[in-house]
Amino acid sequence: MEPDDLKAAWQSLETRMARSDAVQRALLRETRLLRAKGQLRPLKIGHWVQAALGIALIVLGVACWTRNTDVAGLLVAGIAVHAFGVLTILGATATLVLAGRVDYAAPVLQIQRQLAALLRVYALNAGLCGAPWWIMWLPVVVAFAGLGDAPAAAATPAWIVWSLVIGGVGLAATWLYAWRNRARLLARTDGPINCADGADGIRRSQRLLDEIAAFEAG
């Protein structure tokens, strides 16, 4: 084979290899992005449920405090449930908005930043709307009781006081744990993903994007 023919054959081989590599990169990117997008679906469903819960809490709270303006305990419980319902909707909405804004057609680095922002808002939502259930179950129970007839001079049962104390201790411990472990909770680790953590879908998406970034860099 003449040198010119050998050179042409080598160039043709290089072109084919480059095309094959480009196809492999595009295929890997497409499949990983589809999987990453799918990982957020349970998160979105969960936060739509949270928003529905918030609406239910508002309805319950309003129904309680509007019919018990002369009973201090029921009035306070109804207002607390009403306010917590609003907070629950706001937390769910913020998370859903950020999840919906993740642009999987954008560069990998931009998607990673969007997922990092989503994970931070998720953690904040969990702290403000999830952890307070240590205490908020009690106003909810009281609010349901307030839908019936309650005497205006009714005393506060002792079990409510003790439940508030125990719930307050549990809430403080939960917040302290979250604060001390905030860096680990927000980090993308290389170890096994804790499936009990509600943020596992976000972390799986981040891991898939890390694979794309590593492949493209290689």
C-alpha positions, 0 to 999 in steps of 0.5 A: 500500500502506498504511503498516501493510501495508508495516510488516507485510510488512517484519516478515515479510521480516525474520522470514524472513531471520532464519529463513534465517540461523539455518538457514544457521548450523545447517547450517554448524555441523553440516557443519563439526563432522562434518568436524572429527570425521572428521579425527580418525579417522586419528589414532585408528586410528594410536594403536590401532596404537601400542597394539598395537605396545606390546603386541608390545614387552612380549611381546618384552621379557619373552620376552627378559629372562626367558630371559637373566637370566645374559646382562647385555646381553640382560637389559638389552635385554629390560627396556628393550624391556619398559619402552618397550612399557609407555610406548608403550601409555600414550602411545597410551591418553592420546591415545585417551582425549582424542580420545574425550572431544572433545564435538562437541555442546559450545560451539565454545570448549570443543571448541577447548580440548579439541582444544588439549589433545589436540594437546599430549598428541599432541606429548608422545606423539611426543616420548616414544614416537616420537623414541626410536626413534632408539635403541630399534630397537637393543634391539628387534633385540637382544631378537629375537636373545635369543630364541635361544641366546646365550653368557653371556660374549658380548662387545658387538659394536662396531656396537652401541656405534656405533649407540647413539652415532649414535642418541643424537646423532639423538635429542638433535637431534630433541628439541632441534628439537622444543623450539625449535619447540614454539610453532610445532608447537602453533600453529593457523596460517593457512598450508598444513598440513604433511601430513607432520605426524601432528597435521595432523588435529587442526589441520584440526579446529581450522581448521574450528572457527575457521570456525564461530566466525568465521561465528557471530561475524559 
